[in-house]
Amino acid sequence: MSIYHDHYSSKTTPKKRKVVVVGDSGTGKSSLLDAIRQGYPSPGKASTTVDNSVYTVNVNNQLELDLWDIPGSGTEDYERLRPLSYAGMHASVICFSIDSRSSFDSVRDKWAPEMLHYLSENTFVLLALKCDMRNNLEQGSKLNLVSYEEASYILLGLKLAKEINALHYLECSAVENRDIINCVKQIAQVALSESYLCN
C-alpha cells in the first residue's frame, strides 16, 4: 500500500491516469518510485525493464496514478520499442540528477523532444532528483552539479523547464524523503488534465 493512499468509499470509482517517468539511466527514477511506494529507496536498484505500479493519491478526487518506470538506455531494439510504453499516457515526468550534467543536457536534447512527439500537449513536469547531493558532496566534487543559481539568480532547472515548456519544475530527494509528497501531488494535478492523452 502506498504511503499516499487515502481510504475512499467503495461506491467511489477513482480516476485512473497513466504517467511515464523518463530520464537517463542512473538519475534515480527507480529510487523515486520506491520512495513513493514504501517511503524509502531500495539501495542500488536500477531499472533495466519497463516497470509499472499503481498508486492511489488523493487530489481533490480520488486518483489512481499508474506510474511507469522507463529505463533510460538499452539496445538499439529497445530504443526503437521504448515508445510502445507511451501508449495511453496522460502525462510524463522528465527526470535528471543534479549530480549529472549529462542527464541535465539530455532533457533538452532527447527526453523533452520525445515527450512532445508522443504527447498531444506539453503535459509533463521537469523533476530534479538527488537534490540532497548538493549538501552531501565535498566542495571539490561539486563541479558537475547542476547549481541552484547562475549569475542572474535564476534556477538552472527552472530556466530549462521554461525552455522546454514544462508545466512545473520540481526537486526532491528519495534518500531524505524530501518533497516527495509535494511532487506526487503536482504530478497528479497534471495527470488529471482531461484533454491530454497519447494514443
Secondary structure, 3 states (H helix, E strand, C coil): CCCCCCCCCCCCCCEEEEEEEEECCCCCHHHHHHHHHHCCCCCCCCCCCCEEEEEEEECCCEEEEEEEECCCCCCHHHHHHHHHHHCCCCEEEEEEECCCHHHHHHHHHHHHHHHHHHCCCCCEEEEEECCCHHHHCCHHHHHHCCCCCCCCCCCHHHHHHHHCCCCCEEECECCCCECHHHHHHHHHHHHCCCCCCCC
